[in-house]
Amino acid sequence: MRFEPRFCPHSDCPSFRSHHFRWRRKGRFSRQCDGQSVPRFLCLECRRTFSSQTFRFNYRLRKPKLHLALFKDFVSKTTMRQSARNLGCTRRTVAHRLALLGAHCREFHAAMLARARKKGGIEGVFQLDELETFEHSRRLKPVTVPVLIERKSFFIVHTNCAPSPCRGGFSKRLREKKAELEEQFGKRTSGSRAAVDESFACLRAVHRRDTGVVVQTDRKVSYVASLEKQFGWRLRHERYSSKARRSYNNKLFPINHTLAMMRDGISRLVRRSWAAAKLRERLGWHLWIWTAYRNYVRGITNRAYRTTPAMALGIDDKRWKRAELLAWRVLRCA
């Protein structure tokens, strides 16, 4: 199909205030990386030029198809080093694409939730639990990862990562290392409550306004105050023991299963390996990539592979392919 821009990609264009966008074609150019012909346009409101490439995810990337292979690696328990070896690029390139993919997947997920909110919101039974991991040092830099899902569809509403306090029982060497880190970065405090509040705030924003909210968690005390703060009288909070056998009969089986899938698909979360995250920020990008894959690309189960969690919850009506998910940028001005 012949590409036609629906808005100006420049966020300060007057067309966003006047809601009147005019444009005309202004030639073409040959893309340097592969020689593909790209149409160029002129915005008649701000008098600046842009092209169809401006709207694409691979805008200004020298290897425009590399992100498709990296997306597959990031959800298949492949480390950054191994991806660099397999694809013939550097770790710096992989780290750069990780940040780009993570930001894109987060914005895509936010856009899908915003669209669902405009349609009236979502409803169901929601579950939250926290996964424990670490950045660089298991004892000195533990990390908590709260994950909020809809129980029946396995749709991931929100995820995040936050620091946890240092663990106890240190040897002399670790105590010295801890003192060095505290002198350099300050005392490590818990960010669990703020991260959980962010997840529940996301649920409040996208949930239907005229219905009650059912949330199932374990018996962690801080969840009670966070939920009451966000939902008040609308809340029905069901609490279950986290020490119960994690079988299919367990009420928290869906969230436990989701966390197990995350550990199996994200290389940074695999237990007892040297692939753990070195930087918490990169773990956050990795989480959003897997979240987009789980919600919009992968089927709920191997038997229901044609139905994604987003389709089961009514947020979307199709299963996205990798190339479709990573084709166009999610521009803030759109």
ChimeraX attribute file (.defattr): number of C-alpha atoms within 10 A of each C-alpha:
attribute: neighborCount
match mode: 1-to-1
recipient: residues
	/A:1	3
	/A:2	4
	/A:3	9
	/A:4	13
	/A:5	16
	/A:6	10
	/A:7	18
	/A:8	26
	/A:9	20
	/A:10	19
	/A:11	13
	/A:12	11
	/A:13	19
	/A:14	14
	/A:15	18
	/A:16	16
	/A:17	9
	/A:18	9
	/A:19	9
	/A:20	10
	/A:21	18
	/A:22	15
	/A:23	19
	/A:24	13
	/A:25	14
	/A:26	14
	/A:27	11
	/A:28	13
	/A:29	13
	/A:30	11
	/A:31	13
	/A:32	9
	/A:33	11
	/A:34	10
	/A:35	9
	/A:36	10
	/A:37	11
	/A:38	14
	/A:39	18
	/A:40	17
	/A:41	19
	/A:42	18
	/A:43	22
	/A:44	15
	/A:45	16
	/A:46	16
	/A:47	9
	/A:48	14
	/A:49	17
	/A:50	18
	/A:51	21
	/A:52	17
	/A:53	16
	/A:54	16
	/A:55	17
	/A:56	16
	/A:57	20
	/A:58	19
	/A:59	13
	/A:60	12
	/A:61	12
	/A:62	12
	/A:63	10
	/A:64	14
	/A:65	12
	/A:66	16
	/A:67	21
	/A:68	15
	/A:69	13
	/A:70	21
	/A:71	21
	/A:72	16
	/A:73	19
	/A:74	23
	/A:75	21
	/A:76	14
	/A:77	18
	/A:78	17
	/A:79	17
	/A:80	22
	/A:81	15
	/A:82	12
	/A:83	19
	/A:84	17
	/A:85	11
	/A:86	12
	/A:87	12
	/A:88	9
	/A:89	13
	/A:90	14
	/A:91	15
	/A:92	12
	/A:93	12
	/A:94	20
	/A:95	15
	/A:96	12
	/A:97	17
	/A:98	22
	/A:99	18
	/A:100	16
	/A:101	23
	/A:102	23
	/A:103	18
	/A:104	23
	/A:105	25
	/A:106	21
	/A:107	18
	/A:108	20
	/A:109	22
	/A:110	16
	/A:111	15
	/A:112	15
	/A:113	23
	/A:114	15
	/A:115	15
	/A:116	19
	/A:117	17
	/A:118	9
	/A:119	12
	/A:120	13
	/A:121	20
	/A:122	20
	/A:123	18
	/A:124	18
	/A:125	14
	/A:126	24
	/A:127	28
	/A:128	27
	/A:129	23
	/A:130	22
	/A:131	17
	/A:132	16
	/A:133	23
	/A:134	25
	/A:135	20
	/A:136	16
	/A:137	14
	/A:138	14
	/A:139	16
	/A:140	21
	/A:141	20
	/A:142	21
	/A:143	26
	/A:144	22
	/A:145	24
	/A:146	23
	/A:147	24
	/A:148	28
	/A:149	25
	/A:150	24
	/A:151	20
	/A:152	15
	/A:153	21
	/A:154	24
	/A:155	25
	/A:156	23
	/A:157	23
	/A:158	23
	/A:159	22
	/A:160	20
	/A:161	25
	/A:162	21
	/A:163	21
	/A:164	20
	/A:165	17
	/A:166	19
	/A:167	11
	/A:168	9
	/A:169	9
	/A:170	14
	/A:171	9
	/A:172	9
	/A:173	8
	/A:174	13
	/A:175	14
	/A:176	12
	/A:177	14
	/A:178	19
	/A:179	13
	/A:180	12
	/A:181	15
	/A:182	12
	/A:183	10
	/A:184	9
	/A:185	9
	/A:186	10
	/A:187	13
	/A:188	16
	/A:189	11
	/A:190	16
	/A:191	15
	/A:192	21
	/A:193	15
	/A:194	12
	/A:195	21
	/A:196	28
	/A:197	19
	/A:198	18
	/A:199	21
	/A:200	22
	/A:201	18
	/A:202	18
	/A:203	24
	/A:204	17
	/A:205	15
	/A:206	20
	/A:207	20
	/A:208	18
	/A:209	15
	/A:210	9
	/A:211	12
	/A:212	16
	/A:213	22
	/A:214	16
	/A:215	21
	/A:216	21
	/A:217	22
	/A:218	18
	/A:219	14
	/A:220	12
	/A:221	8
	/A:222	12
	/A:223	20
	/A:224	14
	/A:225	12
	/A:226	19
	/A:227	21
	/A:228	14
	/A:229	14
	/A:230	18
	/A:231	16
	/A:232	13
	/A:233	10
	/A:234	15
	/A:235	16
	/A:236	16
	/A:237	16
	/A:238	14
	/A:239	17
	/A:240	14
	/A:241	13
	/A:242	15
	/A:243	8
	/A:244	10
	/A:245	10
	/A:246	13
	/A:247	11
	/A:248	11
	/A:249	8
	/A:250	14
	/A:251	20
	/A:252	23
	/A:253	16
	/A:254	20
	/A:255	24
	/A:256	21
	/A:257	15
	/A:258	19
	/A:259	20
	/A:260	14
	/A:261	13
	/A:262	21
	/A:263	17
	/A:264	16
	/A:265	18
	/A:266	23
	/A:267	24
	/A:268	27
	/A:269	24
	/A:270	18
	/A:271	12
	/A:272	7
	/A:273	9
	/A:274	12
	/A:275	18
	/A:276	22
	/A:277	21
	/A:278	15
	/A:279	11
	/A:280	19
	/A:281	14
	/A:282	17
	/A:283	26
	/A:284	20
	/A:285	22
	/A:286	25
	/A:287	27
	/A:288	23
	/A:289	26
	/A:290	23
	/A:291	24
	/A:292	24
	/A:293	22
	/A:294	22
	/A:295	27
	/A:296	26
	/A:297	23
	/A:298	22
	/A:299	20
	/A:300	22
	/A:301	12
	/A:302	9
	/A:303	8
	/A:304	10
	/A:305	12
	/A:306	14
	/A:307	21
	/A:308	27
	/A:309	25
	/A:310	27
	/A:311	19
	/A:312	17
	/A:313	19
	/A:314	14
	/A:315	21
	/A:316	18
	/A:317	13
	/A:318	13
	/A:319	20
	/A:320	17
	/A:321	13
	/A:322	17
	/A:323	12
	/A:324	10
	/A:325	19
	/A:326	21
	/A:327	14
	/A:328	18
	/A:329	19
	/A:330	20
	/A:331	17
	/A:332	10
	/A:333	12
	/A:334	12
